[in-house]
Amino acid sequence: MIPVTKPFLPPIEEYQKYTEGIWQRNWLTNNGPLVNELELKLKDYLQVPHLLFLNNGTIAIQIAIKALQLKGDIITTPFSYVATTSSIVWEGCQPVFVDIDKHTFNIDASKIEAAITPNTSAILATHVYGNPCDIDAIAAIAKKHNLKVIYDAAHCFGTKYKGKSVFAYGDVCTTSFHATKLFHTVEGGAVFCNHADLLRKMAQLRNFGHDGPEHFNEVGINGKNSEFHAAMGLANLKYIQQILDSRKNQTQQYLKWLTREDVQTISVTEDSEFNCAYFPIVFKTSAIADKIFETLNANNVTPRRYFNPSLNLTEPYRNGQVCPVSEDICSRVLCLPVYYNLSNEEIDFICRIVLRTLNN
Ligand SMILES: *Cc1c(COP(=O)(O)O)cnc(C)c1O
């Protein structure tokens, strides 16, 4: 079976080396030494001023919304994982969907201003598949209308924009280190931000709102992560360059076969370095996408429909808004397998099936 993704696992001895330390210290969670070490190593690797390691990427978005004290409407993308939208609603705000660009699959910045009302407090956009949004245009709109910007960069480990980690942009940027992501800590996530005060606030929110052992400043949550998760992150971080390189090679191998008039691949945003976290392809019609999906499954290859359906059409978030571009792309897109050990021969096998089905 060739799944859409497979978690990377480091050599078991390297993980065990960290767990032996955990046994010696008997310190399992609550801002332990491995959590600190991972935060420092990630800061260094990513060259970002601050980050907080959290227990998942969804809590990261919720803490960002809470820390920025957002109210009312939040402009967001319908083309993302459901956690982007659910976090807005969970924090008592309303998602306002703005349609996407059909080439980059990110929120269409030229359509944001028309959606702003006196009720709008922020823009929460996803850098979809690891490909950066139109960050400069969004920053200009936010400044003009006094809005906060949060980026859901769950797919973005290793992506750069204008020479810097894409995590460095936005009032707060969030990511996920879930097992299915390019870099993972089994479960995990992080927030990034350049303002020390905001960071301190998020650090309190992560820890129940504690400001000292018997003092609470904020209504917090349990957003902490453990020594075991940090250990997996430290063991995996050693292999990050190989993981990124293998994704790039796989993408090139796919493109050798699939650069043709009747399939659309992602248009990488200008001035950015794309991490090749996913390999999405968009077919001419939803019927063709369905047929390819079924044929691949019949051959034990399981692509995923990332993302389908468009979030503006899903039951809990349906509010009458239409997003024709997103709805159309959702019906025609498949993500083909990419993961560390996927071989060129397996990619050739997948592509032959795709081409045979297309040519039929
Ligand atoms: C994975 C993902 C999340 C959620 O991250 P978790 O760590 O699984 O909570 C949020 N947004 C996007 C776009 C994702 O892909």
The ligand as a MOL file (V3000), in Angstrom:
LIG
                    3D

  0  0  0     0  0            999 V3000
M  V30 BEGIN CTAB
M  V30 COUNTS 15 15 0 0 0
M  V30 BEGIN ATOM
M  V30 1 C -2.7540 19.7980 10.5780 0
M  V30 2 C -3.3920 21.1300 10.4290 0
M  V30 3 C -3.8910 21.8390 11.5340 0
M  V30 4 C -4.0500 21.2230 12.8960 0
M  V30 5 O -2.8960 20.8260 13.4860 0
M  V30 6 P -2.9720 19.7300 14.6720 0
M  V30 7 O -1.5630 19.7280 15.1730 0
M  V30 8 O -3.3690 18.4380 14.0420 0
M  V30 9 O -3.9350 20.2220 15.6720 0
M  V30 10 C -4.3490 23.1310 11.3500 0
M  V30 11 N -4.3560 23.6970 10.1300 0
M  V30 12 C -3.9170 23.0450 9.0310 0
M  V30 13 C -3.9270 23.7440 7.7260 0
M  V30 14 C -3.4470 21.7320 9.1460 0
M  V30 15 O -3.0500 21.0750 8.0570 0
M  V30 END ATOM
M  V30 BEGIN BOND
M  V30 1 1 1 2
M  V30 2 1 2 3
M  V30 3 2 2 14
M  V30 4 1 3 4
M  V30 5 2 3 10
M  V30 6 1 4 5
M  V30 7 1 5 6
M  V30 8 2 6 7
M  V30 9 1 6 8
M  V30 10 1 6 9
M  V30 11 1 10 11
M  V30 12 2 11 12
M  V30 13 1 12 13
M  V30 14 1 12 14
M  V30 15 1 14 15
M  V30 END BOND
M  V30 END CTAB
M  END
